[in-house]
């Protein structure tokens, strides 16, 4: 898993975390019980990875699921691996009792955006007269 996530880091052009630190962080997330990783492809050479994170949500009274990362190796793209991972993520969230799954996607990644839209995700939802926007403050 950490190796695939390092490939994802490289795809984005990031320098950090290091390969070793990525492994430490993946282990920490797994140990917490609040994250899961799904793999797709051959057992000895996975083609893709998906990270799911969970937290209890006040408004729905169930665990909220955040699809943190979904990455497919370049050599496996266009073969349905990403779709299979996304569908498995949705099913896994349901199994854990989640009533919503959320994510962010960069609009510079049109293939991912199109995939999520085909699966029913929407970029924004009208709510109480306005739009719900994903916003972030880096500290």
N, C-alpha and C positions, 0 to 999 in steps of 0.2 A: 504494500500500500504506500509506504513512504517513498519508494522508488517512483511510482506513478505520480505521486504528488510533487516530487522533485521535477519530473518532466513537465508538469503543469506550471510550476514556478518558472522553469526555463522558458516555456512557451510564452508566458507573460513578460519575460525579460527581467525578472527580479533576481537579485543576487542573494537574498536571504529568505528563509533560514538555510543554513548549510545542510548538506545531506544528513550528517550525524544529528543535528538538532531537529530536523524533520522527523527522524525516527523516534527521538525522545518525545516530541510533541504528540505524535500519533499514539504512542504507548500511553501517554498521560490521558488523552481523550478517551481511549478505550477503557482504561482503568476507572475513569470517572462514572461510567455507566450512562452518561448523558449524551454520548455520541456513538454512532455506528458507521461502519464503512462497508459498502457493498462493492463486490468485485464482479467483473464480467469478462468472459473469455476463457481460455484454457487454464486449468489449474496451475500448470508450471509457468505460464506466461500470460498473466491477465492483460486484457486489452484496454480496460477502463476501470475507473474507480468513482465512487460517489460517497460523499460524507454527509451524514444526517446528524443534526443536533436537536435535542429536545429540552424544553423547559415548560413548567406548568404555566398555563395561560389563565389569567384572571377572568376574562370575558366569556370564554367558552367553558371554563372549568375542566379542561382536558389538556393533555400535553400539546403544546405547539411544536410543530416540526419545522426546522429551518434546513433547507437543502443548501448546505454550505459550499460544496464543490462538486462538480461533475466534470470528469476529464476522460477523454478517449485518445489513445495513442494515434498519431497521424496515420500509421499504416492500417489501422482498423476503422477509420472514419468512412462514413457512407455505407456501412453494412448493418446499421440498426443497433449498434452497441449502445450508443447514447440513449436512444429511445428505450431500449430494454432496461437500462439502469434507471432512467427517470420513472418508468412504469413500476419497477421494483421498489423504488423509493416511495412512490405514492402508496403502494400496497403495504409496505412496511410501516409507514406512518399510520395507516388505518389499523393495522394489527396492534399497534401500541396505543390505540385509542385517540389519536389526534383527529381533530375535526377541521384542521387547516394545515396546509404546507406552504411555506413562503420561501422565496429566493430572491436574489438579485442577479441580473444578467446585464452585461455590458452591451450597449447597442452597436458596438464595433464588432460584435460576434453574431452576425445575422443568422447563422445556422442554428446556434443555441436558442436565440430568441424565437425563431420559427418553430423549433421543436417544442418549446414550452407553450407557445400559443396553440399549437396543434393538440397539446394535451389538456388544454383548458385554462392555463394560467393567463391572467390578464395583467397588463402593465400598470393599470390603475383602475380603481373602482369608485364609482360615485357613492358617496356616503354622507349623509346629513348635509347635503347641499354643496359638497366640495369633493376634492380628490384626495385619496390616501396616497401619499408619496413616500417612497423609501428615502430616508435621509440619514446622513452619517456625519459624525464629528470625530475626527481622529485626535486622540489625546497623546 
